């Protein structure tokens, strides 16, 4: 049952992310939303490689997802930055048996 609760919470989180802003069909940002469920901590290079897009396209996607509150930059550096989908980490790292908390309360919504 724990696995099903986690998977359901992650699916609901992805749907909530899709509703945060309008994404251009076929954009790297839209593709990244699905990827972040499986890879909640990511770098620019890894995102570009996973999506098979250029680094400028991956950077544009990261910037849009940061603006939407989906990703948070974790390093504070100008180079070699690491971004995290904190809501995914909160779901998968919660104590065993604990119900997933509503993700809208975990991160402030940014528009």
N, C-alpha and C positions, 0 to 999 in steps of 0.2 A: 504493500500500500504506500510506503514511503516514496518509492520510485514514481508511482503514478501522481502523487501530490506534487512532487518536484517537477515532473514533466508538465503537468497542468499549469503550475505557477509560471514556468518558463514560457509556455505558449501564451498565457495571458499577458505576460510582460511584453513579449514581442508585439502583440496586438496593441498594447498601450503605446509602445514606441511608434508604431505606424501612425497612430492618431495624433502624435505630438506636432507634426508638421506635414506639409505636402512635400512629397518626394517625386522627382521626375521619374517617370517610368523607365526602367532599365538603367538607372543611375547607380553608381558605385555605393552611394549612401544607402539605397534601398537594399542592395545585395549584402551590404555589411551588417544590416540589422539581423539577418538570419545567421550570419557567420558569428556574431558576437555571443549568441547563445552557447555555442560550442567553444569559442575562444574569447572569454571575457577580458583577458589582458592581452593587449596587442600593440605592436609598433607600426610605424608607417610602412616600413619595408615588408613586414609580414602581411599586412593588409593588402598591399599591392601584389605580393606574390600569390596570396590565397585567392584574390579576386581576378588575377591575371589582367590587371590594369596598370597604367603608368603611375609613377609616384605622384605627379601633380593631381591625377584623378583621385588617388587614395588620400592625399592631403585635403582635397576639397571635401571628400566624404567625412574625414575625421573632423574637420572644422564644422561641418553641418551637424554632426552628431554631438559635438561638444556644445554647440549653441542650443541644441534640443534637450540637453541634459542627459543624454544617453551615455556619453563617455565623459570621463574626468581625466585630466592630465595628472600623472602621479609623480613625476620626477622634478619638475621645476626647472629643467634644463632647456636650452634652446635647441640642442641637438640630441639625438638618441632618446627621444621622449618615449615614455610608456603611457599608454592610455588604458583605462579600466572601465568596464561596465559594472559599476558598483552594485547595481540592483541584482545582477546575475550572481555575483559573488555572495551577496547576502542570502540569496535563496539556497545556493549549493553548500554554503558554509554554516548554515544554521545548525543548532544542536539536534542530534538525532531524535526524531519523534516530534519535534516542534513543528507546528503548522507554519507554512510560509506567511510572512507578514505582507500586508498590502504594499506593493512597490511604490505606489504614488506617495506614500508617506516616507519612503526611504530617501528619495532625492527630490529636491525642489523642482518643480516643473518650470522650464524656461521656454520662452517663446521668442 
